[in-house]
């Protein structure tokens, strides 16, 4: 690969894509009450302003990765930004509940094209430069917590001083910038021979969407309801059909043999469990700050800044150095163990606690663990695939994290509710429920550390990315 002098500017655009994808999940939180009042949402369907985005995003990621491999990552990256722009404009202009939810789903579809193609472009730019790849992945990974925190701040500022549609309109100038800059900065990458496998795309997208739909709906209607189990059964049937189709097709959407790489499978499992532990922590820490300690939206966002800054510094500065010295496996296992310790410490929150005592030190420990675990698991998942399957590997690892996030949040929501988290106005009961969820998240992180220690090999993941007849990248 020829040297690309603009690759760091290209990386900035790739990080911006990750920033926006994550920000779009958090920016609407403060705006939800006004959206409900203006559009006529009910308390039961208001959460779908968030869920419609997550369902479309999680369900279409594998398809986005395959399209990136077939038609070129740059082309799919550009298409994703165009779709996100259209969905954002429609969401801001929406005048009915149905239009708003449809527009949010379009935003999720755009993000499902952006996310895997962005990672593919990153690997195209830095995959042959091991010394730079870890740093590039660190900058990419650090954009996620920055986007989540920025979403909380910007959502509050826009809702209070402008109006709620601007939480969606904010995407438009950024999407226009990305559409202008992409042709100049990103490597082209041409079409590759192959078929799209529409049957596989429909079954996996429908199966994942149904699974995510059931997971996010179950805490509202109950895990034992017929609707929940029928939806989960439908998801299982579709996903089973997808596996059968992939085993029989000559050019499948997802080559099942990709999971023969032990490190790829182990890294995706780590990403799934990382999302299942981290997202419930972020969710319930916000609730504890606001509903127990009495923080408003802005102080609550500010309280998360130290944790966000540490994650970014840890991913960019600390994780690459530790990986270089101790290796990927040791760094990942250590990061997950530190995350479990931080979450367990956070679970000791008290109804009469304070931010400086109960939240800040424990949240910093958890943030350090996240910084150490995210980069090696993401890098291993990407570098353990064949170069021509970079888009597929990107789609799989994104899907793993998103599905893990939905599963973990749904499970911890049920656990928190069983221990009093739905008793509004009672700080002791709320704290008990939030503590249970945080203990549960700590258990997930601890299990992830054990599984990573057992399943991940110490073999250089760069070697795993090479064909059998090619020399390993030094």
C-alpha positions as CSV (number, residue, x, y, z in Angstrom):
1,X,0.0,0.0,0.0
2,X,1.4,3.4,-1.0
3,X,2.0,5.9,1.7
4,X,-1.0,8.2,2.3
5,X,0.2,11.5,3.7
6,X,-3.5,12.5,4.5
7,X,-4.1,9.3,6.5
8,X,-4.2,11.1,9.8
9,X,-6.8,13.6,8.5
10,X,-8.7,10.5,7.2
11,X,-8.5,9.0,10.7
12,X,-9.9,12.2,12.1
13,X,-13.0,11.8,9.8
14,X,-13.2,8.1,10.8
15,X,-13.1,9.0,14.5
16,X,-15.8,11.7,13.8
17,X,-18.0,9.0,12.3
18,X,-17.6,6.9,15.5
19,X,-18.3,10.1,17.6
20,X,-21.5,10.8,15.7
21,X,-22.8,7.2,15.8
22,X,-22.5,7.1,19.5
23,X,-23.7,10.7,20.1
24,X,-26.9,9.9,18.3
25,X,-27.8,7.4,21.0
26,X,-27.3,9.9,23.9
27,X,-28.1,13.3,22.6
28,X,-31.9,12.7,22.6
29,X,-32.1,11.9,26.4
30,X,-32.7,15.4,27.7
31,X,-35.0,16.3,24.7
32,X,-37.4,13.4,25.2
33,X,-39.9,15.3,27.5
34,X,-40.3,18.0,24.9
35,X,-40.5,15.5,22.0
36,X,-43.3,13.7,24.0
37,X,-45.2,16.9,24.5
38,X,-44.9,18.2,21.0
39,X,-45.6,14.9,19.1
40,X,-48.0,13.2,21.4
41,X,-45.9,10.2,22.6
42,X,-47.2,8.2,25.5
43,X,-44.9,7.1,28.3
44,X,-45.0,3.5,26.9
45,X,-43.8,4.4,23.4
46,X,-41.5,7.3,24.1
47,X,-38.5,5.0,24.7
48,X,-38.8,3.9,21.0
49,X,-37.3,7.3,20.0
50,X,-34.1,5.6,21.3
51,X,-35.0,2.0,20.5
52,X,-35.9,2.6,16.8
53,X,-32.3,3.8,16.2
54,X,-30.8,0.9,18.2
55,X,-32.9,-1.8,16.5
56,X,-32.1,-0.6,13.0
57,X,-28.4,0.0,13.8
58,X,-27.9,-3.5,15.4
59,X,-29.9,-5.3,12.8
60,X,-28.2,-3.9,9.7
61,X,-24.5,-3.9,10.8
62,X,-23.6,-7.3,9.2
63,X,-25.3,-6.2,6.0
64,X,-23.3,-2.9,6.1
65,X,-20.1,-4.8,6.5
66,X,-20.8,-7.1,3.6
67,X,-21.8,-4.2,1.3
68,X,-18.5,-2.5,2.3
69,X,-16.6,-5.6,1.1
70,X,-18.5,-5.9,-2.1
71,X,-18.9,-2.3,-3.3
72,X,-16.0,-0.5,-1.6
73,X,-15.7,0.9,1.9
74,X,-15.5,4.5,0.7
75,X,-18.7,4.2,-1.3
76,X,-20.7,2.6,1.5
77,X,-19.2,5.2,4.0
78,X,-20.5,8.0,1.8
79,X,-23.8,6.3,1.3
80,X,-24.2,5.9,5.1
81,X,-23.6,9.6,5.7
82,X,-26.2,10.5,3.0
83,X,-28.8,8.3,4.6
84,X,-27.9,9.7,8.1
85,X,-28.4,13.2,6.7
86,X,-31.8,12.4,5.3
87,X,-32.9,10.6,8.5
88,X,-31.8,13.5,10.6
89,X,-33.6,16.1,8.5
90,X,-36.8,13.9,8.7
91,X,-36.5,13.4,12.4
92,X,-36.2,17.2,13.0
93,X,-39.2,17.9,10.7
94,X,-41.4,15.1,12.0
95,X,-44.9,16.1,13.1
96,X,-46.2,12.7,14.2
97,X,-45.1,9.8,16.3
98,X,-44.9,7.4,13.3
99,X,-42.8,9.8,11.2
100,X,-40.4,10.4,14.1
101,X,-39.9,6.7,14.7
102,X,-39.4,6.0,11.0
103,X,-36.8,8.8,10.8
104,X,-34.9,7.4,13.7
105,X,-34.8,4.0,12.1
106,X,-33.4,5.6,8.9
107,X,-30.7,7.3,11.1
108,X,-29.9,3.9,12.5
109,X,-29.6,2.4,9.0
110,X,-27.2,5.1,8.0
111,X,-25.1,4.5,11.0
112,X,-25.1,0.8,10.3
113,X,-23.4,1.6,7.0
114,X,-21.0,4.1,8.4
115,X,-19.7,2.1,11.4
116,X,-18.3,-1.1,9.6
117,X,-17.1,0.8,6.6
118,X,-15.2,3.3,8.8
119,X,-13.4,0.5,10.5
120,X,-12.6,-1.1,7.1
121,X,-11.2,2.2,5.9
122,X,-9.1,2.5,9.1
123,X,-7.6,-1.0,8.4
124,X,-7.0,0.0,4.8
125,X,-5.0,3.1,5.9
126,X,-3.1,1.6,8.8
127,X,-3.4,-2.2,8.6
128,X,0.1,-2.6,7.0
129,X,1.6,-0.3,9.7
130,X,1.5,-2.2,13.0
131,X,3.3,0.6,14.8
132,X,0.5,3.1,13.8
133,X,-2.4,0.7,13.9
134,X,-2.7,0.5,17.7
135,X,-2.6,4.3,17.9
136,X,-5.2,4.6,15.2
137,X,-7.5,2.2,16.9
138,X,-7.0,4.0,20.2
139,X,-8.0,7.3,18.6
140,X,-11.0,5.6,17.0
141,X,-12.0,4.0,20.3
142,X,-11.7,7.2,22.3
143,X,-14.2,8.9,20.1
144,X,-17.0,6.7,21.5
145,X,-17.0,7.9,25.1
146,X,-16.4,11.4,23.9
147,X,-19.5,11.1,21.7
148,X,-21.6,9.8,24.6
149,X,-20.6,12.6,26.9
150,X,-20.9,15.3,24.3
151,X,-24.4,14.0,23.5
152,X,-25.6,14.6,27.1
153,X,-24.2,18.1,27.1
154,X,-25.3,19.1,23.6
155,X,-28.8,17.6,24.1
156,X,-29.3,19.7,27.2
157,X,-27.9,23.0,25.7
158,X,-29.9,22.6,22.5
159,X,-33.1,21.6,24.2
160,X,-32.9,24.5,26.7
161,X,-31.7,27.3,24.5
162,X,-32.9,26.4,21.0
163,X,-35.5,23.6,20.4
164,X,-35.5,19.8,20.3
165,X,-35.4,19.4,16.5
166,X,-31.9,20.8,16.5
167,X,-30.6,17.7,18.3
168,X,-31.2,16.0,14.9
169,X,-30.4,19.0,12.7
170,X,-26.9,19.1,14.2
171,X,-26.0,16.0,12.2
172,X,-26.7,17.8,8.9
173,X,-23.7,20.1,8.6
174,X,-21.4,17.3,9.9
175,X,-22.8,14.9,7.3
176,X,-22.2,17.5,4.6
177,X,-18.6,18.0,5.7
178,X,-18.1,14.2,5.7
179,X,-19.6,13.9,2.2
180,X,-17.2,16.6,0.9
181,X,-14.1,15.4,2.6
182,X,-14.5,11.6,2.0
183,X,-13.5,11.5,-1.7
184,X,-10.4,13.6,-1.0
185,X,-9.2,11.7,2.1
186,X,-10.3,8.1,1.9
187,X,-8.7,5.3,-0.2
188,X,-11.0,4.3,-3.1
189,X,-11.1,0.5,-3.0
190,X,-13.0,-0.9,-6.0
191,X,-15.8,-3.4,-6.4
192,X,-15.0,-7.0,-5.7
193,X,-16.6,-9.9,-7.4
194,X,-19.4,-11.6,-5.5
195,X,-23.1,-11.7,-4.9
196,X,-25.0,-10.0,-2.1
197,X,-26.9,-13.0,-0.8
198,X,-30.2,-11.2,-0.3
199,X,-31.8,-14.2,1.5
200,X,-29.0,-14.2,4.0
201,X,-29.2,-10.4,4.4
202,X,-33.0,-10.6,5.0
203,X,-32.8,-13.4,7.5
204,X,-29.9,-12.1,9.6
205,X,-31.2,-8.5,9.6
206,X,-34.7,-9.7,10.5
207,X,-33.4,-12.1,13.2
208,X,-31.1,-9.5,14.8
209,X,-33.7,-6.8,14.6
210,X,-36.3,-9.1,16.2
211,X,-33.9,-10.1,18.9
212,X,-33.0,-6.6,19.8
213,X,-36.7,-5.6,19.6
214,X,-37.6,-8.3,22.1
215,X,-34.7,-7.5,24.4
216,X,-35.5,-3.8,24.7
217,X,-39.2,-4.4,24.9
218,X,-39.2,-7.1,27.5
219,X,-38.4,-4.9,30.5
220,X,-41.6,-2.9,29.7
221,X,-44.0,-5.7,29.0
222,X,-42.4,-8.5,31.0
223,X,-40.1,-11.4,30.1
224,X,-42.9,-14.0,30.6
225,X,-45.4,-12.5,28.2
226,X,-46.4,-14.2,25.0
227,X,-45.3,-11.3,22.9
228,X,-41.7,-11.4,24.2
229,X,-41.3,-15.2,23.7
230,X,-43.0,-15.2,20.3
231,X,-40.6,-12.4,19.2
232,X,-37.6,-14.2,20.5
233,X,-38.8,-17.5,18.9
234,X,-39.1,-15.7,15.6
235,X,-35.7,-14.2,16.0
236,X,-34.2,-17.7,16.7
237,X,-35.9,-19.2,13.6
238,X,-34.6,-16.4,11.4
239,X,-31.1,-16.7,12.7
240,X,-31.1,-20.5,12.4
241,X,-32.3,-20.1,8.8
242,X,-29.4,-17.6,8.3
243,X,-26.8,-20.1,9.5
244,X,-28.3,-22.9,7.3
245,X,-28.2,-20.5,4.3
246,X,-24.6,-19.5,5.0
247,X,-23.5,-23.1,5.2
248,X,-25.0,-23.9,1.8
249,X,-24.2,-20.9,-0.3
250,X,-21.0,-20.6,-2.3
251,X,-20.8,-16.8,-1.7
252,X,-22.5,-16.3,1.7
253,X,-23.1,-13.0,3.4
254,X,-21.0,-14.2,6.3
255,X,-18.5,-17.0,5.7
256,X,-19.0,-19.3,8.8
257,X,-15.4,-20.3,8.5
258,X,-14.4,-16.8,9.7
259,X,-15.1,-18.0,13.2
260,X,-12.5,-20.8,12.8
261,X,-10.1,-18.1,13.9
262,X,-10.0,-18.7,17.7
263,X,-8.8,-15.2,18.4
264,X,-11.5,-13.6,16.3
265,X,-14.2,-15.5,18.1
266,X,-12.7,-14.8,21.5
267,X,-12.3,-11.1,20.8
268,X,-15.9,-10.8,19.6
269,X,-17.1,-12.6,22.8
270,X,-15.0,-10.1,24.8
271,X,-16.6,-7.2,22.9
272,X,-20.1,-8.6,23.5
273,X,-19.5,-8.9,27.2
274,X,-17.7,-5.5,27.4
275,X,-20.8,-3.9,26.0
276,X,-23.0,-5.9,28.4
277,X,-21.0,-4.6,31.4
278,X,-20.3,-1.0,30.3
279,X,-23.6,0.3,29.0
280,X,-25.6,-0.7,32.2
281,X,-22.9,1.0,34.3
282,X,-23.2,4.3,32.2
283,X,-27.0,4.1,32.3
284,X,-27.4,3.5,36.1
285,X,-24.6,5.8,37.1
286,X,-26.6,8.6,35.3
287,X,-29.7,7.6,37.2
288,X,-27.9,7.5,40.5
289,X,-26.5,11.0,40.0
290,X,-29.8,12.5,39.0
291,X,-32.4,10.6,41.0
292,X,-30.5,9.9,44.2
293,X,-27.8,12.6,44.5
294,X,-30.1,15.2,42.9
295,X,-27.9,16.4,40.0
296,X,-29.6,18.1,37.1
297,X,-28.6,17.2,33.5
298,X,-25.7,19.5,33.2
299,X,-23.9,18.7,36.5
300,X,-24.6,15.0,35.7
301,X,-22.8,15.3,32.4
302,X,-20.0,17.2,34.0
303,X,-19.6,14.4,36.6
304,X,-18.9,12.0,33.8
305,X,-16.1,14.1,32.3
306,X,-13.2,12.8,34.4
307,X,-14.2,9.3,33.5
308,X,-14.4,10.2,29.8
309,X,-11.1,12.0,29.8
310,X,-9.4,9.1,31.5
311,X,-10.8,6.6,28.9
312,X,-9.6,8.8,26.1
313,X,-6.1,9.2,27.6
314,X,-6.0,5.6,28.5
315,X,-6.9,4.4,25.0
316,X,-4.6,6.9,23.2
317,X,-1.5,6.9,25.5
318,X,-1.6,4.0,28.0
319,X,-3.1,1.0,26.2
320,X,-0.8,1.1,23.2
321,X,2.3,1.1,25.5
322,X,1.0,-1.7,27.7
323,X,0.1,-3.8,24.6
324,X,3.6,-3.2,23.2
325,X,5.2,-4.3,26.4
326,X,3.0,-7.1,27.7
327,X,1.0,-8.3,24.7
328,X,-2.7,-8.2,23.6
329,X,-4.0,-11.0,25.8
330,X,-2.5,-9.8,29.1
331,X,-3.7,-6.2,28.4
332,X,-7.2,-7.4,27.6
333,X,-7.6,-9.8,30.6
334,X,-6.1,-7.1,32.9
335,X,-8.5,-4.5,31.6
336,X,-11.5,-6.6,32.1
337,X,-10.5,-7.5,35.6
338,X,-9.9,-3.8,36.5
339,X,-13.3,-3.0,35.0
340,X,-14.9,-5.6,37.1
341,X,-13.2,-4.2,40.2
342,X,-14.3,-0.7,39.4
343,X,-17.9,-1.8,38.8
344,X,-17.9,-3.7,42.1
345,X,-16.7,-0.6,43.9
346,X,-19.4,1.5,42.2
347,X,-22.0,-1.0,43.4
348,X,-21.3,0.1,47.0
349,X,-23.1,3.5,46.4
350,X,-25.2,4.8,49.3
351,X,-28.5,6.7,49.4
352,X,-26.7,9.4,51.5
353,X,-23.5,9.2,49.4
354,X,-21.6,11.9,47.6
355,X,-20.1,12.2,44.2
356,X,-16.5,12.6,45.5
357,X,-16.7,9.6,47.8
358,X,-19.1,7.1,46.1
359,X,-18.7,7.9,42.4
360,X,-15.5,9.6,41.3
361,X,-12.8,7.2,42.4
362,X,-14.7,4.0,41.5
363,X,-15.7,5.4,38.1
364,X,-12.1,6.2,37.3
365,X,-11.1,2.6,38.1
366,X,-13.8,1.4,35.8
367,X,-12.8,3.9,33.1
368,X,-9.2,2.6,33.3
369,X,-10.4,-1.0,32.8
370,X,-12.5,0.0,29.8
371,X,-9.6,1.8,28.2
372,X,-7.3,-1.2,28.6
373,X,-9.9,-3.8,27.4
374,X,-11.5,-2.1,24.4
375,X,-8.5,-1.5,22.2
376,X,-6.9,-5.1,22.3
377,X,-10.3,-6.8,21.8
378,X,-11.2,-4.5,18.9
379,X,-7.8,-4.8,17.3
380,X,-7.8,-8.6,17.6
381,X,-11.3,-9.0,16.1
382,X,-10.2,-6.9,13.1
383,X,-6.7,-8.3,12.5
384,X,-7.7,-11.9,12.8
385,X,-9.8,-11.8,9.7
386,X,-8.6,-12.1,6.1
387,X,-7.9,-8.7,4.5
388,X,-10.7,-9.1,1.9
389,X,-13.2,-9.7,4.8
390,X,-12.4,-6.5,6.7
391,X,-15.9,-5.2,6.2
392,X,-17.4,-8.4,7.5
393,X,-15.1,-8.4,10.5
394,X,-16.0,-4.8,11.2
395,X,-19.7,-5.6,11.0
396,X,-19.4,-8.6,13.3
397,X,-17.4,-6.8,16.0
398,X,-19.8,-3.8,15.9
399,X,-22.8,-6.2,16.1
400,X,-21.2,-8.0,19.0
401,X,-20.8,-4.8,21.0
402,X,-24.3,-3.5,20.2
403,X,-26.1,-6.8,20.9
404,X,-24.1,-7.2,24.1
405,X,-25.2,-3.7,25.1
406,X,-28.8,-4.4,24.5
407,X,-28.7,-7.8,26.3
408,X,-26.8,-6.4,29.2
409,X,-29.0,-3.3,29.7
410,X,-32.2,-5.4,29.4
411,X,-30.9,-8.0,31.9
412,X,-29.6,-5.4,34.4
413,X,-32.9,-3.4,34.1
414,X,-34.8,-6.5,35.1
415,X,-32.3,-7.1,38.0
416,X,-32.6,-3.5,39.1
417,X,-36.3,-3.4,39.0
418,X,-36.5,-6.6,41.1
419,X,-34.5,-4.8,43.8
420,X,-36.4,-1.6,43.9
421,X,-35.2,0.6,41.0
422,X,-38.8,1.3,39.9
423,X,-39.7,2.8,43.3
424,X,-39.5,6.5,42.4
425,X,-39.1,9.0,45.2
426,X,-37.5,6.5,47.6
427,X,-33.7,7.0,47.5
428,X,-32.9,3.9,49.5
429,X,-34.9,1.6,47.2
430,X,-33.5,3.3,44.1
431,X,-30.0,2.9,45.3
432,X,-30.6,-0.7,46.2
433,X,-31.8,-1.4,42.7
434,X,-29.0,0.5,41.0
435,X,-26.4,-1.2,43.2
436,X,-27.8,-4.6,42.2
437,X,-27.4,-3.7,38.5
438,X,-23.9,-2.5,39.0
439,X,-23.0,-5.7,40.9
440,X,-24.5,-7.7,37.9
441,X,-22.4,-5.6,35.5
442,X,-19.3,-6.4,37.6
443,X,-20.1,-10.1,37.4
444,X,-20.3,-9.8,33.6
445,X,-16.9,-8.1,33.4
446,X,-15.3,-10.7,35.7
447,X,-16.8,-13.5,33.6
448,X,-15.4,-11.8,30.5
449,X,-11.9,-11.7,32.0
450,X,-12.0,-15.4,32.8
451,X,-13.3,-16.3,29.3
452,X,-10.7,-14.1,27.6
453,X,-7.9,-15.8,29.6
454,X,-9.2,-19.2,28.5
455,X,-10.1,-18.6,24.9
456,X,-7.7,-16.0,23.6
457,X,-4.3,-17.3,22.4
458,X,-1.1,-15.4,22.8
459,X,-0.2,-15.8,19.2
460,X,0.5,-12.4,17.4
461,X,-2.9,-11.5,15.9
462,X,-1.2,-9.8,13.0
463,X,-0.1,-13.3,11.9
464,X,-3.6,-14.5,12.0
465,X,-4.7,-12.0,9.4
466,X,-2.3,-13.4,6.8
467,X,-3.2,-16.1,4.3
468,X,-1.6,-19.4,5.0
469,X,1.0,-18.9,2.2
470,X,1.9,-15.4,3.2
471,X,4.5,-14.2,5.6
472,X,3.3,-12.7,8.9
473,X,3.4,-9.0,9.3
474,X,6.3,-8.1,11.6
